[in-house]
């Protein structure tokens, strides 16, 4: 089971979530980044236009290609991690259609680094520098991986493990 840390950027209008970009870091250090070519960037609100669009770096690909590339990249039985994961997980899963259409071996849930930090009484924003390029999905995925490492180190310390 491979661990993967990911982040997405998306358009959220309160009723729908539309993927703008996805960045994934696999535990072996390999990375994946893509932006769906079908996304209508004109639909973004002012905050996304000002804070996210400048960080989109391409490449753009059809959603079906991104979906297949993620299956190939994640491998069988991936363990997905994100930071404040709810919308990110929905944006990723929607690449495959309804929840029942997730690839075989994939969990129907994502693990949340913020929940892990809360359990450890760890303030990630105080403990970690901000991502170097916030709102770039790949840089944010790297930050999420690093936050997970901090949490698991703290968890081992609490348990008295080496």
C-alpha positions in Angstrom: 0.0 0.0 0.0 1.6 3.2 -1.2 1.1 6.5 0.7 0.3 9.5 -1.5 -0.1 13.1 -0.4 -2.1 15.4 -2.6 -3.7 18.8 -3.0 -6.1 20.2 -5.5 -7.2 23.7 -6.5 -10.8 24.0 -7.6 -13.7 26.3 -8.3 -16.3 26.1 -5.6 -19.6 27.8 -6.0 -21.3 26.3 -2.9 -23.1 23.7 -5.1 -20.3 22.1 -7.2 -16.6 21.6 -7.0 -14.7 21.8 -10.3 -11.1 20.7 -10.5 -8.5 23.3 -11.6 -5.3 21.4 -10.7 -4.0 18.4 -8.8 -0.6 17.7 -7.4 0.4 14.3 -5.9 3.6 13.2 -4.1 4.2 9.5 -3.8 6.2 8.1 -0.8 9.1 7.3 -3.1 9.4 11.0 -3.9 7.9 10.9 -7.4 5.4 13.6 -8.3 2.4 14.1 -10.6 0.8 17.4 -11.6 -2.0 18.2 -14.1 -4.7 20.6 -14.9 -8.0 19.5 -16.6 -8.3 21.1 -20.0 -12.1 21.1 -19.8 -12.3 23.4 -16.8 -13.7 26.8 -17.6 -11.4 29.2 -15.8 -13.7 32.1 -16.6 -16.1 30.7 -13.9 -13.7 31.4 -11.1 -14.5 34.0 -8.5 -12.2 36.9 -7.6 -10.3 35.1 -4.8 -9.4 32.1 -7.0 -8.7 34.4 -9.9 -6.2 36.4 -7.8 -4.7 33.6 -5.6 -4.9 30.4 -7.6 -4.9 31.1 -11.3 -1.4 32.7 -11.2 0.0 29.5 -9.8 -1.3 27.2 -12.5 1.7 25.9 -14.4 0.3 23.3 -16.8 0.2 20.9 -18.4 -3.4 20.7 -19.2 -4.9 17.3 -20.1 -8.3 15.8 -20.6 -9.9 14.7 -17.4 -10.1 11.1 -18.6 -6.3 11.1 -19.2 -5.7 12.6 -15.7 -7.9 9.9 -14.2 -6.0 7.1 -15.9 -2.6 8.6 -15.2 -3.5 8.8 -11.5 -4.5 5.2 -11.4 -1.1 4.3 -13.0 0.8 6.7 -10.6 -1.0 5.6 -7.4 -0.8 1.9 -8.0 -3.0 -0.7 -6.3 -4.5 0.1 -2.9 -3.2 3.6 -2.4 -3.4 5.4 1.0 -4.4 9.0 0.2 -3.6 11.9 2.5 -4.5 15.5 2.2 -4.7 18.6 4.4 -8.3 19.7 5.2 -9.1 16.9 2.8 -12.9 17.1 2.3 -13.1 19.1 -0.9 -9.8 17.8 -2.3 -11.1 14.3 -2.0 -14.3 15.1 -3.8 -12.5 16.9 -6.6 -10.2 13.9 -7.0 -13.0 11.3 -6.9 -15.1 13.2 -9.4 -12.5 12.4 -12.0 -14.0 8.9 -12.0 -17.7 9.8 -11.9 -19.9 8.8 -8.9 -18.2 7.4 -5.8 -19.2 3.8 -6.8 -16.9 4.3 -9.9 -13.6 4.7 -8.0 -10.9 2.5 -9.3 -10.7 -1.0 -7.8 -8.6 -1.2 -4.7 -9.1 2.5 -3.9 -10.6 3.4 -0.5 -13.8 5.4 -0.4 -12.2 7.8 2.0 -9.1 10.0 2.3 -7.0 10.4 5.4 -6.6 14.0 6.7 -3.3 15.3 8.1 -5.2 18.1 10.0 -7.2 15.4 11.8 -4.0 13.6 12.7 -2.5 16.9 14.0 -5.6 17.6 16.0 -5.3 14.2 17.7 -1.7 15.0 18.6 -2.6 18.5 19.8 -0.2 19.8 17.2 -0.6 23.3 15.6 0.7 22.7 12.1 0.6 26.4 11.1 2.7 27.3 14.1 5.1 24.3 13.6 5.7 24.5 9.9 6.6 27.3 7.5 4.0 28.0 4.9 4.3 26.3 1.5 6.8 28.1 -0.7 4.3 28.6 -3.5 0.9 28.4 -1.7 -2.0 27.5 -4.0 0.2 25.5 -6.4 -1.3 22.1 -5.9 2.1 20.3 -6.2 3.9 22.6 -3.7 0.9 22.2 -1.3 1.1 18.4 -1.7 4.8 18.5 -0.7 3.9 20.6 2.3 1.2 18.1 3.2 3.7 15.3 3.1 6.1 17.3 5.3 3.2 18.0 7.7 2.4 14.3 7.8 6.1 13.5 8.6 6.0 16.0 11.4 2.9 14.4 12.8 4.2 10.9 12.6 7.5 11.9 14.3 5.5 13.6 17.1 3.3 10.5 17.3 6.3 8.3 17.7 7.7 10.6 20.4 4.4 10.4 22.3 4.5 6.6 22.1 8.2 6.5 23.0 9.1 4.9 19.8 12.5 5.3 18.0 
